[in-house]
Amino acid sequence: MIPQYASALLISDLHLTPSMPLTAQRFFDFCEKDASQVEAIFILGDLFEYWIGDDASAHSPFQQEVKRALANLSAKTKTYYIHGNRDFLVGPAFLKKTGMTPLSDPSLVELAGQKYLLSHGDALCTADVGYQIFRSLTRKPWLQKGFLCLPLAWRRSVANHLRGNSHAQYQRNARASYQKNEIKTNVTQEACAAILRSHSGDKLIHGHTHLPAHHQEQLGEQSWQRWVLSDWDLDHPEGARPRASALMINAQGVRAIDLIKS
Ligand code: MN
C-alpha cells in the first residue's frame, strides 16, 4: 500500500547547519505554520548539511533544536523522509525521536489522486561516474558501520575533508567547460526514464541539483513530467537570490510556493 494523501508539501536541500541561522529559522517557521495546511510533508533529502551519526547529534544543540522542530511537526502532520547524499547516515534512532517515517529512494506515493515517484536525485546523476562509484561504496552497510564506530572527532574530520573535496571539485568543474559541468551535475534522461519505467510512473519529483523547474520530457516512446525542488539559502544572499520554497500538491495540482514571500 503506497502512502496516499489529498494534499502535501515537499521540500529538500535545506542543508541545515548552525552557520545558516536565517535558513534554519525559516525551517522552524515552516514546521510550525506552513506544514499545517496539508496532510503530509515529504522531505526529499539533504535536510542537513552533513550527518556523522545519530550519537553525534546528542552533542549538538543545533541538531537537538531541529529534532524538536521535527518531532512537533510530525505530531501534527504525517512526515516522511528520504535520505540525501549529505545526510544518508541519519539513522533509526534519530528518525524514531523525530517521528518521521523513512522512505526508500525512490518511492511511489499518491497525492491528490495522482502517482508521483519521489527521489533525492543524486542516484539519477549517472553521467558522473566517479560520484556513482563513491555513492555505491558509501551506501555499503559494513562501511557505514565501521565509520560509525570511529571516535566523533575522526568522523568530523572525515566529513570536513569530504565537504572540502566536493567544494574544490565543484570549483574545478565550474572553471572547466560550463556545459560539461552542467551535464555531469544534472540528472540524465536515461536514468529518469529507467527509474520511471521500473515503477510504471510518469511523474518524477526530486531535489539535489538545485535547479528548480518543471520539465516535460521524452525519450523514444516514453514521456514524463519532472519537478525539481529548490535548495534553501537565506544566509548567503550576495551574488545569489535568497531561496526557500516548497512544492505544494493538492486538488488544484502541483505548484511551487515561495516561502520568502509567504
Ligand atoms: Mn544532494
Boltz pocket constraint, residues with backbone or C-beta under 6 A from the ligand:
constraints:
  - pocket:
      binder: B
      contacts: [[A, 13], [A, 45], [A, 46], [A, 84], [A, 85], [A, 86], [A, 120], [A, 122], [A, 207], [A, 208], [A, 209]]
      max_distance: 6.0
